[in-house]
Amino acid sequence: MKKIILFTLVAFVSLSSFSQSKVKSKDIEDKTWKLVINIDEELDEAKREAEEEDSFLGEVIVNSVSGLVSGIIDELEIYMEFRANGEVKVTVEAFGEREVEYSEWSIDSKGRLHISDTDRFQTDDDDYWMMEDGVLVSFEEDGELNENVYLVHIE
């Protein structure tokens, strides 16, 4: 019986420590958030796979693409300002150019933030965002975490 109680307690604590918080309007409104796209882990894994397959051509392609993609990501900055009227201002800065677009945001009954697409900011319709330690993290429709894409609040 003690083992069952201990197991239940450990499972509950483990699950609760990985849970996300509902997004509340007051936590995001009238604040600017920066989109972070971290592709380093994905590129490193692609390099390891090419090395494991002992594919010289694969390694060359991955190394070439990774440099190009990293360079583009380094030049790209996307900011979102969530306004109280359900409008989100999306500012895209890339290669010395700056563009502003507007879209809509909403929070569903489960506390999930949904952001509508713009011409340059495309998501799957059912993707959503949840709050985790003050960061808005992206999830796919099936609940899978997009661990390389998130929004951080900037001052």
C-alpha positions in Angstrom: 0.0 0.0 0.0 2.9 2.4 0.8 4.4 1.7 -2.6 1.1 2.6 -4.3 0.7 5.8 -2.4 4.4 6.7 -3.0 4.1 6.0 -6.7 0.9 8.0 -7.0 2.5 10.9 -5.2 5.7 10.8 -7.3 3.6 10.6 -10.5 1.4 13.6 -9.5 4.4 15.7 -8.6 6.2 14.8 -11.8 3.2 15.6 -14.0 2.4 18.8 -12.2 6.0 20.1 -12.6 5.7 19.7 -16.4 2.3 21.3 -16.8 1.7 24.6 -18.5 -0.3 27.4 -17.2 -3.4 28.9 -18.8 -2.8 32.1 -20.7 -4.6 35.0 -19.2 -5.3 38.2 -21.1 -3.7 40.4 -18.4 -0.5 38.4 -18.8 0.0 39.2 -22.5 -2.0 42.4 -23.2 -0.1 45.6 -24.0 3.2 43.8 -23.9 5.7 43.1 -26.6 6.9 39.5 -27.2 9.8 38.3 -29.3 9.5 35.1 -31.3 12.4 32.8 -30.8 13.2 30.1 -33.3 15.9 27.8 -32.0 17.0 25.4 -34.8 20.5 24.5 -33.5 19.4 21.2 -31.9 17.6 20.1 -35.2 20.7 21.0 -37.2 23.0 19.2 -34.8 20.8 16.1 -35.1 20.8 16.2 -38.9 24.6 16.4 -38.8 24.8 13.4 -36.5 22.5 11.4 -38.7 24.6 12.2 -41.8 27.8 11.2 -39.9 26.2 8.0 -38.7 25.2 7.0 -42.2 28.7 7.8 -43.3 27.3 9.9 -46.1 29.9 12.4 -47.4 27.3 14.1 -49.6 24.8 14.2 -46.8 27.3 15.9 -44.5 28.2 18.4 -47.2 24.5 19.2 -47.8 23.7 19.5 -44.1 26.7 21.7 -43.4 25.8 24.0 -46.3 22.2 24.3 -45.4 22.8 24.8 -41.7 25.0 27.8 -42.4 22.5 29.3 -44.7 19.5 28.7 -42.4 21.4 30.0 -39.3 22.4 33.1 -41.2 18.8 33.8 -42.2 17.4 33.1 -38.7 20.0 35.5 -37.2 18.8 38.3 -39.5 15.1 37.7 -38.7 13.3 39.2 -35.8 9.6 38.9 -35.2 7.8 40.9 -32.4 4.1 40.6 -31.4 2.2 43.1 -29.4 -1.1 41.8 -28.1 -3.7 44.5 -27.8 -6.7 44.5 -25.5 -9.2 44.5 -28.5 -8.0 41.1 -29.7 -5.7 42.5 -32.2 -2.0 41.6 -32.5 0.5 43.8 -34.1 3.2 41.7 -35.8 6.5 43.5 -36.6 9.0 41.6 -38.8 12.5 43.0 -39.2 14.8 41.2 -41.6 17.9 42.3 -43.6 17.4 46.0 -42.7 13.7 46.1 -43.7 10.8 46.4 -41.3 7.2 45.5 -42.0 4.1 45.6 -39.7 1.1 43.4 -40.1 -2.0 43.0 -37.9 -3.9 39.9 -37.0 -6.2 38.6 -34.3 -5.6 36.7 -31.1 -8.0 34.8 -28.7 -7.9 32.6 -25.7 -10.1 29.6 -25.6 -11.9 28.1 -22.7 -8.9 25.9 -21.9 -6.6 28.9 -21.6 -4.8 28.3 -24.9 -3.7 31.3 -26.9 -4.6 31.2 -30.6 -3.0 33.6 -33.1 -4.5 34.0 -36.6 -2.2 33.9 -39.6 -0.9 36.9 -41.5 0.7 37.1 -44.9 4.1 36.4 -43.4 3.3 34.7 -40.1 1.8 31.3 -40.9 0.9 28.6 -38.4 -1.3 25.6 -38.5 -4.8 26.7 -37.7 -5.0 24.5 -34.6 -1.6 25.4 -33.1 -1.8 27.2 -29.8 0.4 28.7 -27.1 0.5 28.1 -23.4 2.4 29.9 -20.6 5.4 28.2 -19.0 7.6 30.0 -16.6 6.7 33.4 -18.1 7.3 32.2 -21.7 4.7 31.5 -24.3 5.4 28.0 -25.7 4.0 26.7 -28.9 2.0 23.4 -29.2 0.7 21.5 -32.1 -3.0 20.6 -32.4 -2.3 17.1 -30.9 -0.6 18.7 -27.8 2.9 18.0 -29.0 5.4 20.7 -27.9 7.1 22.7 -30.6 10.2 23.0 -28.3 12.1 25.1 -30.8 9.5 27.9 -31.1 8.5 30.2 -28.3 7.7 33.8 -27.4 9.6 35.8 -24.7 8.4 39.0 -23.1 10.7 41.9 -23.8 10.8 45.2 -21.9 
